[in-house]
Amino acid sequence: MIIDETLAPESLRTRLAAFWPVSGEKIAGLCRTWDPRSGSPVFTVRGRYTSKGWTEWTQGFHLGWAILEFDATGDETFLRLGRDGTVAHMASHVSHVGVHDHGFNNVSTYGNLRRLMLEGRIPHDPWEIRFYEMALKASGAVQAARWSRTHEGGGYIYSFNGPQSLFSDTIRSVRALSLAHHLGHHLMGENDEAISLLGRGIEHARATATYNVFYGEGRDIYDVPGRVAHESVFNVTDGRFRTSSTQQGYAPWTTWTRGLAWVMTGYAEELEFLAVLPDSELDPFGGREVVEASMLRAVVAACDFYLRETPTDGVPYWDTGAPGLAAMGDYLARPADPFNPHEPVDSSAAAIGAQGLLRLGRYLTSRGDVAGAHYTAAGLGIVGRLLEDPYLSTDSSHQGLLLHGVYHRPRGWDYTPTDSGVPFGESVLWGDYHLVEAALMVQRMIDGGPWYTFFGPVEDRR
């Protein structure tokens, strides 16, 4: 990626001003026309959102998008859509014991509504905020109960594949545990054992950093610094690591770029959360220096890999080892081409990764590290690229907001409009949501608003 180190948030003001009405029209239309009996909207086919029953992991993005649109514009139409939809449709996600997606679904809805109330953006109501907080406490505990132990004595939240499976995606559900801990909650186990949600979140982050992120230390012959494996597989009998794997990437030893992006954002936001905790809360888990060092090492490695292995405009192809890339020449030396006949780009990975870069940039800058400005400029550059043609969908007949996202390339789930077999021109709901989330972060940088975090405004308790 080519990074304009002089780029400032203000440079995106005009594009953001044009973006919010487009975003509002899209989410209002989707809420108006979507039939909840169809399940959750997932991706578009010929410009119309459709569902795909694998797991219901996108409902929170649908309703959370409306909440973020209110956040950006103050239009209470979107608050009603998001709040009423949360009450009507999200309870089953709070108690869902079969998935690793609680951060996606519940923090994007109940969490955002709680944050808005704490920020004074919506009227404070003691019972309403307790409703949100009860949902978040339960969600964090339910997610933490989905637990497998490793041979080394730690553990991880296992994926929907089963107790042998550690997904990179799940690092962004650690915030469900962190938020529940922040609200004073525990997971109650056998014999009334109070299990620390913070502890389980830290252990999961350590396992992901150890097994899913690579650092060029020779773990295998594909150990490239910053490479991310989508999945790590363990022997459930003794907890020993067995192999890398993938569900949505090209191969176990290539990097599926959306998984890479989840790692970038998941660790960056956890570092922001740890920064407001007192040292005493981290002491039982090795102390602040040890806990933060593992996360910082993982996020810097992943972000640097992204910047090295992404085309000049910051939009990646769906997997860095996708076979068709070999037919594209020096594809990293030019902007990504979503219309090429060889391999699709994944704009959703760009939207997620941009947020990770912005968060890492701010975190490092707050610690006096000059490298922070580099990551911030990279994040701004990606957001700016996604706010323009050919990625931003301004066509009112297309329900999606961010074009050229892909869901499951190996299974061929994405719509391909030509006989090349390469999908393009469609949207995925997490891409739309994360573009809105990243845009909101930049909007607040411009306006001087409070920094957007999953845990909301809080006094530094260190």
C-alpha positions as CSV (number, residue, x, y, z in Angstrom):
1,M,0.0,0.0,0.0
2,I,1.2,3.5,-0.7
3,I,0.5,5.7,2.3
4,D,0.1,9.5,2.1
5,E,1.8,10.4,5.4
6,T,0.3,13.9,5.2
7,L,-3.3,12.8,5.1
8,A,-5.5,14.3,7.8
9,P,-9.1,13.5,8.8
10,E,-10.2,16.9,7.6
11,S,-9.4,15.8,4.0
12,L,-12.4,13.4,4.2
13,R,-14.9,16.0,5.4
14,T,-16.6,16.5,2.0
15,R,-16.8,12.8,1.2
16,L,-18.3,12.1,4.6
17,A,-20.9,14.8,4.2
18,A,-22.0,13.1,1.0
19,F,-21.7,9.6,2.5
20,W,-24.2,9.9,5.4
21,P,-27.3,10.6,3.3
22,V,-26.4,7.6,1.1
23,S,-25.9,5.4,4.1
24,G,-29.2,6.5,5.6
25,E,-31.1,5.8,2.5
26,K,-29.7,2.3,2.3
27,I,-30.3,1.2,5.9
28,A,-33.8,2.8,6.0
29,G,-34.7,0.9,2.8
30,L,-33.3,-2.4,4.1
31,C,-35.2,-2.0,7.4
32,R,-38.4,-1.2,5.5
33,T,-38.3,-4.1,3.1
34,W,-36.6,-6.9,5.0
35,D,-38.8,-9.7,6.4
36,P,-37.3,-11.0,9.7
37,R,-38.9,-14.4,9.0
38,S,-36.2,-14.8,6.3
39,G,-33.4,-14.8,8.9
40,S,-30.7,-12.2,8.9
41,P,-29.6,-10.3,5.7
42,V,-26.1,-11.5,4.7
43,F,-25.1,-10.5,1.2
44,T,-26.6,-9.1,-2.0
45,V,-27.5,-10.9,-5.2
46,R,-28.1,-8.6,-8.1
47,G,-28.2,-5.8,-5.6
48,R,-30.9,-7.3,-3.2
49,Y,-30.0,-8.6,0.2
50,T,-30.6,-12.2,0.8
51,S,-30.0,-14.6,3.7
52,K,-27.7,-17.6,4.0
53,G,-28.4,-19.9,6.8
54,W,-24.9,-20.9,8.1
55,T,-25.0,-19.1,11.4
56,E,-27.1,-16.0,12.2
57,W,-24.1,-13.8,12.8
58,T,-25.1,-10.7,10.8
59,Q,-28.3,-9.5,12.6
60,G,-26.3,-7.2,14.8
61,F,-24.7,-5.5,11.8
62,H,-28.2,-4.9,10.3
63,L,-29.6,-3.2,13.4
64,G,-26.2,-1.8,14.5
65,W,-25.9,0.1,11.2
66,A,-29.1,1.9,12.0
67,I,-27.8,2.9,15.4
68,L,-24.6,4.2,14.0
69,E,-26.5,6.2,11.4
70,F,-28.3,7.9,14.2
71,D,-25.0,8.4,16.0
72,A,-23.6,10.2,12.9
73,T,-26.7,12.3,11.9
74,G,-28.9,12.6,15.0
75,D,-31.9,11.5,13.0
76,E,-34.1,9.7,15.5
77,T,-35.7,7.6,12.7
78,F,-32.6,5.5,12.7
79,L,-32.5,5.3,16.5
80,R,-36.0,3.9,16.5
81,L,-35.2,1.4,13.9
82,G,-32.1,0.2,15.7
83,R,-33.6,0.2,19.2
84,D,-36.9,-1.3,18.4
85,G,-35.2,-4.0,16.3
86,T,-32.8,-4.8,19.1
87,V,-35.7,-5.4,21.5
88,A,-37.6,-7.4,19.0
89,H,-34.9,-9.6,17.5
90,M,-31.7,-9.8,19.5
91,A,-32.7,-11.7,22.7
92,S,-31.9,-15.1,21.1
93,H,-28.4,-13.9,20.2
94,V,-27.7,-13.0,23.9
95,S,-28.4,-16.6,24.9
96,H,-26.9,-18.3,21.8
97,V,-24.6,-21.0,23.1
98,G,-23.6,-22.3,19.6
99,V,-21.6,-19.5,18.1
100,H,-18.5,-17.4,18.5
101,D,-20.2,-14.2,17.3
102,H,-21.4,-12.4,20.4
103,G,-19.2,-9.4,19.8
104,F,-20.6,-9.0,16.3
105,N,-24.3,-9.3,17.3
106,N,-24.6,-8.0,20.8
107,V,-22.0,-5.3,21.2
108,S,-23.0,-3.8,17.9
109,T,-26.6,-3.4,19.2
110,Y,-27.0,-3.4,23.0
111,G,-23.4,-2.1,23.3
112,N,-23.9,0.8,21.0
113,L,-27.2,1.8,22.6
114,R,-25.6,1.7,26.0
115,R,-22.6,3.8,24.7
116,L,-24.9,6.4,23.3
117,M,-26.7,6.8,26.6
118,L,-23.4,7.2,28.4
119,E,-22.3,9.8,25.9
120,G,-25.5,11.7,26.5
121,R,-26.6,11.2,22.9
122,I,-29.9,9.7,24.0
123,P,-31.8,10.5,27.3
124,H,-30.6,8.6,30.3
125,D,-33.1,6.1,31.6
126,P,-32.0,3.9,34.5
127,W,-34.1,1.0,33.6
128,E,-33.3,1.2,29.9
129,I,-29.5,1.2,30.5
130,R,-29.9,-1.7,32.9
131,F,-31.7,-3.7,30.2
132,Y,-28.8,-3.1,27.8
133,E,-26.3,-4.0,30.5
134,M,-28.1,-7.2,31.6
135,A,-28.0,-8.3,28.0
136,L,-24.3,-7.5,27.7
137,K,-23.5,-9.3,31.0
138,A,-25.3,-12.4,29.9
139,S,-23.8,-12.3,26.4
140,G,-20.2,-12.1,27.7
141,A,-20.8,-15.0,30.1
142,V,-22.4,-17.2,27.5
143,Q,-19.6,-16.5,25.1
144,A,-17.0,-17.3,27.7
145,A,-18.6,-20.6,28.5
146,R,-17.8,-21.8,25.0
147,W,-14.3,-22.8,26.2
148,S,-11.6,-25.3,25.4
149,R,-8.3,-25.6,27.3
150,T,-4.9,-25.8,25.7
151,H,-2.0,-28.0,26.8
152,E,-0.1,-25.0,28.1
153,G,-2.8,-24.3,30.6
154,G,-4.6,-21.4,28.8
155,G,-7.6,-21.7,26.6
156,Y,-9.8,-20.2,23.9
157,I,-13.4,-19.6,22.8
158,Y,-14.0,-22.3,20.3
159,S,-15.7,-21.6,17.0
160,F,-19.0,-22.9,15.7
161,N,-16.9,-25.8,14.2
162,G,-16.5,-27.3,17.6
163,P,-14.2,-27.5,20.6
164,Q,-11.1,-28.2,18.4
165,S,-11.4,-25.0,16.5
166,L,-9.9,-21.5,17.2
167,F,-10.9,-18.9,14.7
168,S,-9.1,-15.6,14.1
169,D,-12.6,-14.0,13.8
170,T,-13.3,-14.5,17.5
171,I,-10.8,-12.0,18.7
172,R,-13.5,-9.4,18.0
173,S,-15.9,-11.2,20.2
174,V,-13.4,-10.9,23.1
175,R,-15.0,-7.4,23.6
176,A,-18.2,-9.1,24.7
177,L,-16.2,-10.7,27.6
178,S,-14.4,-7.4,28.3
179,L,-17.5,-5.4,28.4
180,A,-19.3,-7.8,30.7
181,H,-16.2,-7.8,33.0
182,H,-16.3,-4.0,32.9
183,L,-19.9,-4.2,34.1
184,G,-18.8,-6.3,37.1
185,H,-19.9,-9.6,35.8
186,H,-18.5,-13.1,36.1
187,L,-19.2,-16.5,34.6
188,M,-20.4,-18.8,37.3
189,G,-19.2,-22.3,37.0
190,E,-19.4,-25.6,38.9
191,N,-19.5,-25.3,42.7
192,D,-20.3,-21.6,42.3
193,E,-16.8,-20.8,41.0
194,A,-16.6,-17.2,39.8
195,I,-14.6,-17.3,36.5
196,S,-13.1,-14.1,35.4
197,L,-14.3,-12.9,32.1
198,L,-11.3,-10.6,31.7
199,G,-9.1,-13.6,32.4
200,R,-10.8,-15.7,29.7
201,G,-10.6,-12.8,27.2
202,I,-6.9,-12.4,27.9
203,E,-6.3,-16.2,27.6
204,H,-8.2,-16.3,24.3
205,A,-6.1,-13.3,23.0
206,R,-2.9,-15.1,24.0
207,A,-3.9,-18.3,22.2
208,T,-4.8,-16.4,19.0
209,A,-1.5,-14.5,19.1
210,T,0.4,-17.7,19.7
211,Y,-1.2,-20.0,17.2
212,N,-3.0,-17.9,14.6
213,V,-0.5,-15.0,14.1
214,F,3.0,-15.7,12.7
215,Y,6.2,-13.7,13.4
216,G,8.8,-15.2,11.1
217,E,10.3,-17.5,13.8
218,G,10.2,-20.7,11.8
219,R,7.1,-22.3,13.1
220,D,6.6,-23.8,9.7
221,I,8.1,-23.1,6.2
222,Y,5.3,-20.5,5.6
223,D,6.0,-18.5,8.7
224,V,6.0,-15.0,7.3
225,P,5.8,-12.2,9.8
226,G,2.3,-11.0,10.3
227,R,0.7,-13.8,8.3
228,V,-2.6,-14.9,9.9
229,A,-4.2,-18.4,9.8
230,H,-7.9,-18.4,9.8
231,E,-8.2,-21.4,12.1
232,S,-6.0,-23.4,14.5
233,V,-7.0,-27.0,15.3
234,F,-6.3,-28.7,18.6
235,N,-6.5,-32.2,20.0
236,V,-9.4,-31.8,22.4
237,T,-8.2,-34.7,24.5
238,D,-5.0,-33.0,25.7
239,G,-5.3,-29.5,24.2
240,R,-2.2,-29.8,22.0
241,F,-2.0,-27.7,18.8
242,R,-2.2,-29.8,15.7
243,T,-2.4,-27.7,12.6
244,S,-3.5,-24.6,10.8
245,S,-6.7,-24.7,8.9
246,T,-9.2,-22.5,7.1
247,Q,-12.9,-22.4,6.3
248,Q,-13.1,-19.3,4.1
249,G,-9.5,-18.8,2.9
250,Y,-7.7,-20.5,0.1
251,A,-5.4,-22.7,2.1
252,P,-4.3,-23.2,5.7
253,W,-0.9,-21.6,4.9
254,T,-2.2,-18.5,3.1
255,T,-3.8,-15.5,4.6
256,W,-7.5,-14.9,4.2
257,T,-7.6,-11.2,4.4
258,R,-10.8,-10.8,6.3
259,G,-9.4,-13.0,9.0
260,L,-6.3,-10.8,9.0
261,A,-8.5,-7.7,9.3
262,W,-10.4,-9.2,12.3
263,V,-7.1,-9.6,14.1
264,M,-6.0,-6.1,13.3
265,T,-9.2,-4.5,14.8
266,G,-9.8,-7.0,17.6
267,Y,-6.4,-6.6,19.2
268,A,-6.4,-2.8,18.7
269,E,-9.7,-2.3,20.5
270,E,-8.7,-4.6,23.3
271,L,-5.5,-2.6,23.9
272,E,-7.7,0.5,24.1
273,F,-9.8,-1.3,26.8
274,L,-6.8,-2.5,28.8
275,A,-5.5,1.1,28.9
276,V,-8.4,2.1,31.2
277,L,-8.1,-0.8,33.6
278,P,-6.1,-0.5,36.8
279,D,-2.9,-2.6,37.0
280,S,-4.4,-4.6,39.8
281,E,-7.0,-6.1,37.4
282,L,-4.2,-7.3,35.1
283,D,-1.8,-8.6,37.8
284,P,-3.4,-12.1,38.1
285,F,-2.8,-12.7,34.4
286,G,0.9,-11.8,34.2
287,G,0.7,-8.0,34.7
288,R,0.1,-5.1,32.3
289,E,3.4,-5.3,30.6
290,V,3.1,-9.0,29.7
291,V,-0.6,-8.8,28.7
292,E,-0.2,-5.7,26.5
293,A,3.0,-6.9,24.9
294,S,1.4,-10.0,23.5
295,M,-1.5,-8.1,22.0
296,L,0.7,-5.3,20.7
297,R,3.1,-7.7,19.0
298,A,0.2,-9.4,17.3
299,V,-1.6,-6.3,16.0
300,V,1.6,-4.6,14.8
301,A,2.7,-7.8,12.9
302,A,-0.8,-8.1,11.3
303,C,-1.0,-4.5,10.4
304,D,2.4,-4.4,8.9
305,F,1.6,-7.6,6.9
306,Y,-1.6,-5.9,5.6
307,L,0.3,-2.9,4.5
308,R,3.0,-4.9,2.7
309,E,0.6,-7.4,1.0
310,T,-2.1,-5.0,-0.2
311,P,-2.3,-3.1,-3.5
312,T,-1.4,0.5,-3.6
313,D,-4.9,1.8,-2.7
314,G,-5.2,-0.3,0.5
315,V,-8.0,-2.6,-0.8
316,P,-6.9,-6.3,-0.6
317,Y,-7.7,-9.3,-2.7
318,W,-9.7,-11.9,-0.7
319,D,-6.6,-14.1,0.1
320,T,-3.0,-13.3,-0.3
321,G,-2.3,-16.8,-1.7
322,A,-5.3,-17.0,-4.1
323,P,-4.1,-18.9,-7.2
324,G,-5.4,-16.5,-9.8
325,L,-3.1,-13.7,-8.5
326,A,-0.2,-15.4,-10.3
327,A,-1.8,-14.4,-13.6
328,M,-2.1,-10.7,-12.6
329,G,1.5,-9.7,-12.8
330,D,2.7,-7.2,-10.1
331,Y,-0.8,-6.7,-8.7
332,L,0.6,-5.0,-5.5
333,A,2.2,-2.2,-7.6
334,R,-1.2,-0.8,-8.7
335,P,-4.6,-0.2,-7.2
336,A,-6.8,-3.2,-6.7
337,D,-9.0,-4.1,-9.7
338,P,-12.4,-5.4,-8.6
339,F,-13.4,-6.2,-12.2
340,N,-10.5,-8.4,-13.1
341,P,-11.2,-11.9,-14.4
342,H,-8.9,-13.8,-12.0
343,E,-9.6,-13.1,-8.3
344,P,-12.1,-11.0,-6.3
345,V,-11.1,-8.2,-4.0
346,D,-12.7,-8.1,-0.6
347,S,-13.7,-4.5,0.3
348,S,-15.1,-5.7,3.6
349,A,-11.6,-6.7,4.7
350,A,-10.5,-3.1,3.8
351,A,-13.3,-1.6,5.9
352,I,-12.5,-3.8,8.9
353,G,-8.7,-3.4,8.5
354,A,-9.0,0.4,8.2
355,Q,-10.6,0.6,11.7
356,G,-7.8,-1.5,13.1
357,L,-5.2,0.8,11.6
358,L,-6.9,3.9,13.0
359,R,-7.2,2.4,16.5
360,L,-3.6,1.2,16.5
361,G,-2.5,4.6,15.3
362,R,-4.3,6.4,18.0
363,Y,-3.1,3.9,20.7
364,L,0.6,4.3,19.7
365,T,0.3,8.1,19.4
366,S,-1.2,8.2,23.0
367,R,2.0,6.4,24.2
368,G,4.3,8.9,22.4
369,D,5.2,6.4,19.6
370,V,5.8,8.3,16.4
371,A,4.8,5.2,14.4
372,G,1.2,5.9,15.3
373,A,0.9,8.6,12.7
374,H,1.9,6.1,10.0
375,Y,-0.9,3.7,10.8
376,T,-3.4,6.5,11.2
377,A,-2.6,7.9,7.7
378,A,-2.9,4.4,6.3
379,G,-6.4,3.9,7.9
380,L,-7.5,7.3,6.6
381,G,-6.3,6.5,3.1
382,I,-8.3,3.3,3.1
383,V,-11.5,4.9,4.3
384,G,-11.1,7.7,1.7
385,R,-10.8,5.1,-1.0
386,L,-13.9,3.2,0.1
387,L,-15.9,6.4,0.1
388,E,-15.5,6.8,-3.6
389,D,-16.1,5.0,-6.9
390,P,-16.1,2.1,-7.5
391,Y,-16.6,1.0,-3.9
392,L,-19.4,3.3,-2.6
393,S,-22.8,2.3,-4.0
394,T,-24.9,5.4,-4.7
395,D,-27.4,3.6,-6.8
396,S,-30.7,3.6,-5.0
397,S,-31.8,0.4,-6.7
398,H,-28.8,-1.5,-5.0
399,Q,-29.5,-2.3,-1.4
400,G,-25.8,-2.5,-0.5
401,L,-23.6,0.3,0.6
402,L,-20.0,-1.0,0.0
403,L,-19.5,-2.8,-3.3
404,H,-17.1,-5.7,-4.1
405,G,-17.3,-7.6,-0.8
406,V,-17.2,-11.4,-0.8
407,Y,-18.5,-13.9,1.7
408,H,-17.3,-17.5,1.0
409,R,-15.2,-17.8,-2.1
410,P,-14.3,-21.5,-1.7
411,R,-17.9,-22.5,-1.5
412,G,-18.9,-20.2,-4.4
413,W,-21.7,-18.5,-2.4
414,D,-21.1,-15.1,-4.0
415,Y,-22.9,-14.0,-7.1
416,T,-20.8,-13.8,-10.2
417,P,-22.3,-11.6,-12.9
418,T,-20.1,-12.8,-15.8
419,D,-18.8,-16.1,-17.0
420,S,-15.3,-15.4,-15.5
421,G,-16.6,-16.9,-12.3
422,V,-15.2,-14.0,-10.3
423,P,-17.7,-12.2,-8.0
424,F,-17.9,-8.4,-8.0
425,G,-20.4,-5.6,-7.6
426,E,-22.2,-7.0,-4.6
427,S,-22.2,-6.1,-0.9
428,V,-21.9,-8.0,2.4
429,L,-23.6,-6.8,5.5
430,W,-20.4,-6.7,7.7
431,G,-18.7,-4.7,4.9
432,D,-21.5,-2.1,5.0
433,Y,-21.5,-2.0,8.8
434,H,-17.8,-1.7,9.2
435,L,-17.6,1.1,6.6
436,V,-20.2,3.0,8.6
437,E,-18.2,2.3,11.8
438,A,-14.9,3.5,10.3
439,A,-16.6,6.5,8.8
440,L,-18.0,7.4,12.2
441,M,-14.6,7.2,13.7
442,V,-13.2,9.6,11.2
443,Q,-16.2,11.9,11.5
444,R,-15.5,12.1,15.3
445,M,-11.8,12.8,14.6
446,I,-12.9,15.7,12.4
447,D,-15.6,17.1,14.8
448,G,-13.6,16.6,18.0
449,G,-16.2,14.2,19.4
450,P,-15.4,11.5,21.9
451,W,-13.3,8.6,20.6
452,Y,-15.6,5.7,19.6
453,T,-15.0,2.6,21.7
454,F,-17.0,-0.5,22.5
455,F,-17.0,0.2,26.2
456,G,-18.0,3.9,25.9
457,P,-16.8,6.9,28.0
458,V,-15.1,5.9,31.2
459,E,-12.7,7.4,33.6
460,D,-9.2,6.1,33.4
461,R,-9.2,3.9,36.5
462,R,-5.5,3.3,36.6
